[in-house]
Amino acid sequence: MRPLARPLSTCIAGAALLIAAAPALTVEAQEVGLSPTLANIKSTHTVRLGYREASPPFSFLDQAGRPIGYSLELCEAIVEEIGAAVDEPELKIEYVKVTSDDRIAAVLDKKIDLECGSTTANAERGKQVAFSPLMFVAGTKLMVPKGSSAKGIADLRGKTIVVTKGTTNEQAIHAADKKLSLGLNVVTAADHEQSYQMLAEGKADAFATDDILLYGLIARHKAQDKMKVVGDYLSYDPYGIMFRKGEPEVAALVERTFRKLATNHDLVPLYQKWFLARLPTGEKLGVDLSPQLEEGFKVLDDSAGASN
């Protein structure tokens, strides 16, 4: 990367020039009315999108190792809106790998501008970061081997459950363990793929994460005859695109993107592309649009609102 400023000179005059230049840049940014994130995007001509390697169909890798998915396509629509806002229609996209454990830090540390994965938007996280409108509704369930007799978490007393580190599912399992006094051995893995492998290798009796991610992993591994999803929902998890808090301009254009997609009736076809049709990697999830998400899309549809 090119340095943002020239190295400090030992010359006093050089230092004075650098000091004098800083306010001028700030004034320029203020004049064009751009927030820090948008000003940086305009100056670098680049938007950094955080992606996940194993969160199908939201964010994952295709056969060529390229990031694809429902969340990434939503983020790419936001990038178009950003381009219009900063008058840079040909913005470049830099894809940055994140995990469930470091994704919030990546936003806070300005390593990424948008996190395009499978992240639950809740009040606790909302104290640190901002979220887009609702893009999916999920909840914690359990994956167990096909031959397991477990029908829910109460049947796993004293057993080992693997969760992915840094997820709301980890909190949900600990809460259920405490409430039901199950004596669970809760272990963590770095990402969903590693959690799945622990279950597949017999190192855990169950894997707990959002139901849609469990179905996605089963489809990806063609494990319908080896794994199954069981139990009642142990949490409610509304998903959103994550970005830095405290920048109303960014929040407004993110919401504007979702409203445009809803008003143009693009959200439902986009959902169908990733959850009902066959994925580019060959899997087919067959997960219908939930009533909660359908209602969330309708709320964003300005044409529908105008006619009501």
N, C-alpha and C positions, 0 to 999 in steps of 0.2 A: 504494500500500500504506500502511496505517496504521503509524506509528512504533511500535517495540516498547516504547519508554519515553518519558516526557515530556522535553523539552529540559532540560539542566542549568540550575538556577537560580543566579543570582549570590548568592543568599542561602545562608549557611552551613547554616542549619537545613534548607533544602530539599535540599541536597546530602546531609546526614546522613540524611534520610528515604529518599533513593534508595539509599544504601549499605546501610541497614538492611533495605530491601525485598528486595535481591538474594538473601541467604541464605534468606529465607523462601520465595521461589519455588523455590529449589533443594530445600529440605526438602520442599516440597509434592510436587515431581516424584518425589523419592525415596520419599515415603510411598505414592504410588500405584504405585511399582515400574516406572516407564516409562523406557526408554532415551531418549537425546536426540532421536532421530528420532521415536519414538512420542509423546514429550511435545510436540514441536512440531506434530505432526499433530493431536493432541488440542486444542491451544490454537488452532490456525488452522482446524480442521475441514476440512483440505484435504490431499490426497496429490498430489504432483507426479510425473507419469509422463513420462519422457523417451521420445520417439518419433522414428523415422526417416521421412523423406519418400519414400524410394525403395528399400525393402528388402522387396519383396513375396515371400512372403505373410506375413512376420513383422510388419512395421510399415511402413505406407505410407498414402497419402491416397486416399480415395474420390473420386467425381466431384464431390462437394460440398466437397472440401478438408478432410474430417474424418479424423483418424487412426484407422486400423483395422488389424486383423491378428491373427495367431496369438499373437504375444508380448504384444500389448496385452490380448487376452482373458485370458491367463494372469495378467497384472498386475492386471486388474480383479477376478479371483478372490482375489488376494492382498489387494487393498483391502478386500474384504468381511471377510477374516480380521482385518485390522488394525482395522476398525470394531468387531468383536466384542471385540478385545483392549483397546481404549481406551474401550469403552462409548460409541461414537459411530456408530450404525448408518447415519446419513445423511451420510457423508463426501462432500465434493465432490472431483472429480478435475480437476486443472489439467494440461493437456497442454503439455509444453515440448519444442520442437524441439531435437534434438541431431544431431551429425554423427559419423562414425567418428573424426574427429580430436579432438573436444572432449568426447566422451561420458564418458570416465573423469574428466576434470576437472570435469564437471558434477556427478558423484556426490561427488567429494572436496570440492568447493566448496559443497556443499549446495544446489545449484540444482535438483536433482531427488532424489526419494526412491528411485525404482526406474527402472532403464533397461530399456526394453522394446523391444529391437531384434533384431539378429542378431549378438550379441557372443560371441566365442570365450572360453571359460573356460580359462585356462592358468595355469601356475605363476608366470610373470612378472607377470601382471596380479593374481594372487592375493596378491601382496605388498602391493598397494594397496587392492584392493576385495574384496568377497565375492560369491559366486554362488549361485544357486538350484541345485537338482538338475538333471540333464540334461533339456533340452527338445528338442534336435535334434542330429544329427550330420552334419557337412558336411566338405568338403575343397576345397582349391584346385585349380581346373581352368582351362582357357583357352577364351575365346570368340573365334572368328575368323570372317571373312566366309565365306559358304557356298562361294564359289569358291576359297578358299584350299587349298593342297596340304598345309598343316601338319597333322600328326597328333599332335603333341606338342611340348613345349618345345624339344627338340633340333633341330626343323626351323625354329626361329626365330632361328638364329644371326645376330647382327649386326642384328636387327630391333628395332623399338620395341614395348614392352609397357607398357600403361597399368595402373596399380593405383590403388585408392582410398586416399588418405592416411590413415595411422593404423591400417591393418588388418594382421592377421597374414599376409595374402596378400602384402603388400609384402615382408615378411621371407622368406617362402617363395620368392619369385621371385629375390631377391638371393642366397639360399642355393643355389638351383639354378644360377644364373648362375656363381657362384664354383666350384661343384663340377664343372660341365661346361665351364667356360671358353668361354662362348657369346658374350661381348662384347655383351650386350644393352643397349639404351638403355631404362632403366626410368624412366618418367615418372609423375607423380601427378596425380590430379584430386580435387576436394573431396568428391564423393559418387559413389555408384554410377551415378546418372543421367548425370553429367558424364563419367564414365569410358566409359559406353556410347556417348555422343554422340561422343567422340573417335574411337572405333573406327568408328562409323557414318559419320563424316565423313572417314575415311581418314587421320587424324592419328596413328593407331597401327595396328600389324599384329595385335595381340591385346589382349584385356582379361582380366586374371587376377583372379578372386575366387572365393568359395565356389560350388560347382556349383549348389546350389539357387537362389542369387541370380541366377546367369546364366540358368537356365531361367525364373525369374520375370520377368526383364527381357525375354527373348525373347518370352514369352507376352504381357506387357504391351504391347509394341510391335508385336505380331502380326508378328514378324520371322522366323518359322520358315523362310521361303524366302530369307532374307537372311543369317542367322547360324546358327552351330552351335557345340556345345561339344565340345572334343577333349582328348585327353591322359590320362595317368594322374594319380592324386591326387598333389599335391605337398606336401600337409600334411593333418593330421588336426585337425578343428576341432569340438569339442563346445561347443554353445551353452548359455548360461544367462542368467537375469535377473540384472542387476547391482545391487548396493546397497552401502551403506557397511559397511566392515569394523569389527570391534570392538564390535558390538552383538548379543550372543547372543540377546536377545529377538526381534529382527527376523529373524535367521537361523532361529530356531525356528519362527516363524509362517510364514515362507516355505516351509520344508520341510513344515510341517503342511498348508499349502494343497495342495502337490503330492501329499502322501500321501492327502489326502481325495479329490482328483480321481482318483487312481489307484485307490483302494479302491472308489470309487463307479462305477468304470469310465467316467469322463468324458474321460480323456486321449485314448484312441484315437478316439472320435467327434469330439473337438475337432480332432485331427490331420486326420481325414478331411474335415472341413468346410473346412479351409484348404489342403490339399495335394491332395485328390482331387476334391472337388466344384467347381463353378464359383464363382469369386470374385464378390463384390459388384460388382466393376468389369468383370466379363464374361469374364475369362481362366479357363482350366482348366489346371492344371499336370500333374496325373496322376502325382504322385510317391508311390510306395508307401512304407509304413512300413518302415524298414530294420530288419534283425535286431538291430543294436546298440541302436537306440532302443526297439524292442519289449522287449528285455531290460531296458533302463533303466527303462521303465514298470513292468514286472513286479516289479522290486526295490522299488519304492515302494508296491506294492499290499499293504497290511497283511492283507487277507483271504486273499490267495494265500499270503503268508508263514505265516499261521496254520495253513493246511491242509497245508503241506509238512512 
